[in-house]
Amino acid sequence: MAAPDGTLNCQDFSMFQDVLKVMRNIDDRIVHSLNTTVPTVSFSGRVDASQTCRQLYESVSQSFNLTFPPHQYTL
């Protein structure tokens, strides 16, 4: 996905497509998690929405940082 030195070269179109595919997959997982985790009106009384959102945010942040460490990729 990235060059051996850890940089992302967007001029290499196949590399760009691979990274975009991974990011879209991550986006799909986030949307799915939001749809299945955040309570609807009918469940809002049974679930602590702020705690659930906080846990989801922490989980997504941790996963993102493991997948795309901020210091590793440059555009």
C-alpha positions in Angstrom: 0.0 0.0 0.0 2.8 2.5 0.8 6.3 2.8 -0.5 9.1 1.1 1.5 10.0 4.5 3.1 6.4 4.9 4.3 5.3 7.7 2.0 2.2 7.6 -0.1 2.8 8.6 -3.7 -0.5 9.7 -5.2 1.2 10.0 -8.6 1.4 6.2 -8.6 -2.2 5.6 -9.6 -2.4 2.0 -8.6 -1.1 2.8 -5.1 -3.6 5.7 -4.9 -6.4 3.3 -5.8 -5.3 0.7 -3.2 -5.2 3.3 -0.4 -8.6 4.7 -1.5 -10.1 1.3 -1.4 -8.8 0.7 2.1 -10.2 4.1 3.2 -13.6 3.4 1.7 -13.7 0.1 3.5 -12.9 1.9 6.7 -15.6 4.5 6.0 -18.2 1.7 5.3 -17.3 0.1 8.7 -17.7 3.4 10.5 -21.1 4.0 9.0 -22.1 0.5 9.9 -20.9 0.9 13.4 -22.8 4.2 13.7 -26.0 2.6 12.4 -25.8 -0.3 14.8 -24.4 1.4 17.9 -26.0 4.8 18.3 -29.5 4.3 19.7 -32.6 5.3 17.9 -35.4 7.1 19.6 -37.1 3.9 20.7 -33.9 2.7 22.4 -32.7 6.0 23.8 -34.1 5.3 27.3 -32.3 1.9 27.6 -28.9 2.9 26.4 -26.5 5.7 27.6 -26.1 7.4 24.2 -23.2 9.7 25.2 -21.2 6.7 26.7 -21.9 4.6 23.6 -20.8 7.4 21.3 -17.6 7.9 23.4 -16.7 4.2 23.2 -17.4 4.2 19.5 -15.2 7.3 18.9 -12.4 5.8 20.9 -12.6 2.5 19.0 -12.6 4.2 15.6 -9.8 6.5 16.6 -7.6 3.7 17.9 -8.3 1.6 14.7 -7.5 4.5 12.4 -4.3 5.4 14.2 -3.2 1.7 14.0 -4.0 1.6 10.3 -2.7 5.0 9.3 -0.1 6.3 11.8 0.0 10.1 11.4 3.8 10.2 11.0 3.9 7.4 8.4 2.0 8.8 5.5 2.5 12.0 3.6 0.6 13.1 0.5 
